[in-house]
Amino acid sequence: MITTEAAAATTAVSLSSKACLLGLLAVHGWGLGVLVLTLAAFVLRVHNLAAESLDIDEADVVVYALADLRTVLQRLLGAGDNGPGYMVLVRLWIAAAGQSEFALRFLSLLPGVATVPLLYALGRKLFDQRVGLAAAVLGAASTYLLFYAQVNKMYALMVALALVTSYLLLRGIETGRWRYWLGYVAATTLLMSTHVFGALVVPWHALYALIALRSSRRHLLPWLVAVAALTLPYVPLALRRLDALQRPETLTREFTGPRDLPTMFAFLARDYGVWFEDEGQDLGLLLFAALTLAGIAVLAWRWPQARGRGLLFIGLGLGGPLTLVAAMVALGAPLFASRYLVLTLPFYYLAWAGLAAANFHRRFWLGGVALLLVFAAGNGLRWWPAAFEGARFKEDFRTAVTTLQRQYQPGDLVVTIHDSVANGVRYYSTAPLNI
């Protein structure tokens, strides 16, 4: 349980940080406000970055990243693999920074921190600075985003790239300039190679562009070229991956997740919100859905000038990828996990930001601050035990291998239940072991 003192300290930190935010808003210091939030996000994410040992998935990343390059690239063709982009990036990062726990996770920390100013930029582009700054506060305080910014996996990079490619899409549609479309193709290609679920942005981006460009045909050609560049080269690969729909056994683990759209949404509410226990999940789901719907309604009310563009973009971002995954699961592909859809999380924050930002106006500013405080305090209560009370959530390979090596004798055989465990043992062993 979290102590009263810990909760009070968390609330005090939240109050002081939001007081600073109010002061910044009062003088319209938007850039300074984003800078403060970005620095706060960095401090939160770098704290205890290497406190826990690498888990099974993180150790796997190191082993696969250091395999021969041909093997890494061949993983792109595997029906159950996520894609080689992140592995290649980790390989280059290890060559430059080493493979300590801190160094490996710092590669996730960087896009995790960059998510904060990117949320601001997208919120400002779709609505205004108030929405952008409120979304940046939510991103900085998010326990879910903080967790993946401290894990040697690709999910923090997925979120950052989803924001980058969405921003470039909007700029390309707005200006028609080729430089934005070239950047869009490059960012989206990197996103798809980082994780195969990155491809989920392409269909809903295309639908949005078709609607947005219906009255501006002179900007249609660069978009068509961009879509062709993001689809035609991948048709053979897509056909090969679709084989997993008929042969789920090609995937690496049995699917035990939800199989219908409402239950999938409930899983997202549990993981993206701050309710992780079984108790209170129904209330958490209702609150999550209510915040999202209320945020969209308030955005439509307070920002009528951006009603069509902004709400359409957020709505497609929330519903498009989730609907596509639900359709694939219905066809027999065991593909759902909340972390695979993490690229949709920023759009929930943008919707919720509307509730807070709408209140940064005249007499109602305390309401907006209260909403941000509740979110920050709720996430802070989740973060506090791991940050300051020694709570741990990962397999402790560091201690286990230290104990193992102390007891190990020449001629002993170390048996692991599968290869991923063996990779964790190899990462932490300081002497050769007969595994």
N, C-alpha and C positions, 0 to 999 in steps of 0.2 A: 504493500500500500504506500501511496505517496504521503509524506508527512505534511502536517499543516504548515510548518515552516517552509517546506519546499514549494507548496502551492502558493503561499504568500509571496515568496521570492519570485516565482514565475509571474504572478500577477503584477508585482512591482516592476519587473523588467518590462512587461508588456505595456503597462501604463506609462512608464517613462519614455519608451520608444514611440508610443503613439502621441504623447505630448510633443515630442520633437517633430513628429509628422504634422501635427496641427500647426505648429509654428512655421514649418516650411510651406504648408498650404496657404497660410495667412499672407505670406509675401510672394506667393506664386513661384516659389523656387522649385519648379518641377525637376529640373536637372539635378539640383542638389539633393532633392528628396530621393530620386532614383539612386544616386550615388550612395547615400546613407543606407538605403535598403539593401543595395548590392553588397556593401561592406558588412552589414549585419548578417546577410545570408552566408558570406564567406566565413565569418567567425563561427556561426552555428555549424557549418558543414566541416570545417577543418578541426573543430574540437573533437577529440577522441577518434580521429580518423583511423588510426591503427590500433585502437584499443582492443578490438576483437580479432581473432585469427581469421584468415581466409576461410570461407566455407567451401563446400564441394564444387559449386558452380564457378566460384572465383578461381579455384585451383585448376579447374578444367580450362578456363580461358588462358591461363599461363601456359599450360602444356600444349594446347592447340596453337596458340600464337607463336610458340617457339618451334613448332614442327617445320619441316621443309616447306618452302613457299608453295610448291605444287600441291601438296596435301591441303594446305589452307585454302587455296583457290578452288580446289575440287569440291570443297564443302558447299559451295554455291549450288551444286547440282544435286545435293542430297535432299530427299523429300522431307526429312525431319530436322534439317539444319537451318539455323537462323540467317546465315549469310556470312561472307568472309570479311566484310568491311571493317568491323570492329576488331577482328583478330589481326588484320594487317596493321591497323592503327596501334594496337597494343604492342605488336612486334617492333614497330618503329619507336614507340615510347620507351620500351624496355632498353633498346639500344642507346637511347639518350639519357634516361633517368634511372635505369636500374629496375630491379624487380622486388624491392622491399614492399611490404604491405602499404606503407604510406605513399610510395611512389606510384604503385599500381592504382590505388584508389584516388589519387590526386587527378588522374586522367578523367575520372567521372566527376570529380568535384568541379572542374573547370566549366563544363557545360551546365552542371547543376547550378552554379552561381550565375552563369550567363543567362539562364532562364528568367531571372528577375528583370533585367532591363529589356529583354525580348518581350516579356509579357506587357511591360509598359508601352513599348513601341507598337505592338499589335493593338492593344486597347486604345491607344491614342489614334491610330490609323482608322479603326472601325468607329470610334465614338469621340472621345476627347481625352485630355490629360487626366481628368479626375478618374475616369474608368481605368485608364492605364495604370495610374498610381495605386488605386485600390487593388487591382489585379496583381501588381508587383508585391504589395504587402502580403496577399494570400499566398503567392508563390514562395516568398521568403520564409513564411512561417510554416509552410506545409511539411508535416512529418513524413508523408509519403514521398515527396520529392527529396527531402533531406535524406531519407533512408537510401534511396537509389543514387544519390550523390556521394554516398560513402561505400558503395559496392563496386567491385571491379567487374561490372557488366555494362551493357550498352544502353540501358533504359534512360539514364540521364541525358545521354547524347541524342536519343530518339526525340525526347521532349524539345530540346533546344533546336534540333533540325526541323521538327514539325512547325515550330514558331517561325524559323527563318524562311522556310519554303512558303508558308502561308503569307508572310509579309511581302515576299518577292512576287507572289501571284497577284496580290492586290495592287502592287506598284506597276506590274506589267499590264494589268487590265486598265489601270488608270492612265498610264502614259503611252502604252504601246511600244516603248523603247526596247530594242533588242537586248540591251545589256541586262535588263531585269529578267527577261525570259531566259537568257543564257545562264544567269545566276540561278534562276528557278530550276532549270534542268540539272545543273550541277548539284544543287543542294538536295533535290529530290532523289537524284541518283545515289548520292551518298547516304541518304536516309534509307533507301531500299536495300542498299548493300550492308548497312549497319544491322538491320533486322528485316526479315521478309515482310513483316506486318507494316513496315513503312510504306509499302505499296498501297495501303488502304487510303492514303491521302489522294491518290491520283483520281479515282472515280468521283469523289465528292468535290474535289477541286474542279474537275472537268464540268460537272453539273453546274457549279456556281458560275464558272466562266461562261458557259453557254447562256445562262440567264442574264449575266451582267453585260455580255457583249452583243446582245440581240439588237441594241440600238446604236452600236458603234462598230460597224463592219470593217472599218479601216484597221482596227486592232485585232481582227480575227486571224489574219495570216500568221503573225508570230506565235499566237497561241496554238494554232494547228501544228506548226512546226515543233513547238515544245511538246505537245501531246504525242506526236509521232516519234520524237526522240525518246520519250519515256515509255513507249509501248512496243513499237515494232521490233526493236532489238531483243526484247524480252519474251516474244511470243514462244519461241522454242522452249525456253526455260519455264514459262508459265504452264505450257502443256505438260512438261515433265513433272512439275510440282502438282498439277491437278491429279496425277496418278495416285497421290495420297488419299484422294477422296474415295477411290475404289479399294485402296490397300492401306488402311490405317495402321496395320502392323509394321509398316516401314518407319513409323515414328518411334521415338526412343522411350516413350512411357505410355502406360494405359491412361485413357482419359476418364476422369472421375468427376468432372465439373458439370455445370448446369447445361441443359440442352434446349432451353426456351428463352425467349427474349426478356420477359419480366424477371426471371430468376437471374439472368446475366446482369441486368441492371441492378438487382439487389446486391450481387457480389461487388459491383463497382461502388455502390453506395457504402458498403461495409469497409472496403479497402481504401477508397479515396476520402471518406469521411474520417472521423476520429473514433469510430465505434468498432473495436476489434473483438470484444467478447460476444458470446452467444446471447447474453442478457441484453435486452434493449435494442436488438437489431431491427425489429419492426418499427420502433419509434425512430431509430436512426435513418431507416429507409424513407419514412414519411418526411422527416426533416430535410433529408438530402433532396428528395424530389420537390418538396415545397420551395426550398431555397432556389433551386434551378428554375422552376416555373415562375416564381415571383420575380427573380432577377430578369428573366426575359421580358415579363410584362412591364416591369419598371423601365427597362431600356427602351421599350417601344413607346412608353408614355413620356419619359423625360428627354429622349433624343429622337424626336420624330424625323429630323432631317437625315438621320442615319438608319431609320427604321428598316427600310428594305434591304440595304446592303449589309449592315452589321448583323441584324437578326438572322438573315438568311445564312450568312457565313457561320455564325455560331451554331445555328440549328443543324446545318449540314455536318459541322464538325462534331457535334454531340451524337447525332443519330446515324450518320453515314457509315462510319467504320463499325459501330456496334451492330447495325442491321446486316452488313455484309458478313460479319463473323457469325451471327446467328444463322444466316442462310447456309454458310458452309458447314456449320455444325449439324444443321437439319439434313444436309446431304450426306452426312456420315463422317465428316472430317473432325477429329478431336482437337480443336484448335483454340478453345477459349481459355484465356487467363487474364486477370485484370492488368498485369504488368505488360502484356502484349498490346493492350489498348491505352497505354499510358500517354500516348500522343494526343488522346482526347481530353485529358485532365485539364490542360490550360483553358479549354473552352468552358468547362464548368466554372473555373475561377473567373473568367471574363463575365459569365452570366451573374455570378454572385457579386462581382464587383459593381454591377449596376445598382444593386440594392444599397451598397455602402456609398457609392459616388453620388447617387441621387440625393443623399442626405447631407452632402457637403455643400449646403446651400442655405444661407440665412440662418433661421432659428433651428434648423434640423441637423446641424453638423454633429451634435452629440449622438444622434441615432446612427449615423454612419460610423463614427468612431467606436460606438458600442458593438456594432456588428463585427468590425475588424478585431476588437479586443476579445470577443467571445471565441472567434476562430483561433486567434493566436494563443489564447489561454488554453483552449481545448487541446490544440496540438502540442503546446508546451508541456502539459501534464503527461502526454505520451512520451515526449522526448526526455523529460527530466530523469526518470529512473536509469536509463542507459547512460545519460551524460554525467550524472553526479552520484548515483547510488549503486553503481556497479552491476546493474542488471545486464544480462547478456542473452542474445537471441540466436547466436550461430553455433555450429559445431566447433568445439575448441580443439582444433588439430594441433595448435601450438603446444598446449600442455600435454595432450595425448602422445605426441611424438617424442617430446622430452622424456616422458615416463617410459615410453617404449624403448628408447635408446639406452636408458639407464639399465633396463632389465635385459636388453638384447645380448646374446652370446654368439660367438662365431659358430656357424652351422645352423642357427635357428632359421625358421621359415616364418615370414609374416604373411598372413592370409587376410585379404580384404574381400568384402562382399561384392564389390564391383569396381570397375576401373576408376570411377570418379574418386572413391575413397583412396585408392592407391595414389592418385595424383596429389591429393592432399597430403598424404604421408611423404611422398617424394619431395614436395615443396619445402617441408619443414625439416626433413632429415639432414643432419650435418655430416653423416657418415653413411657409406653404402649399406643398404639393407637388402636382404634377400626376400623380395616381395613376390 
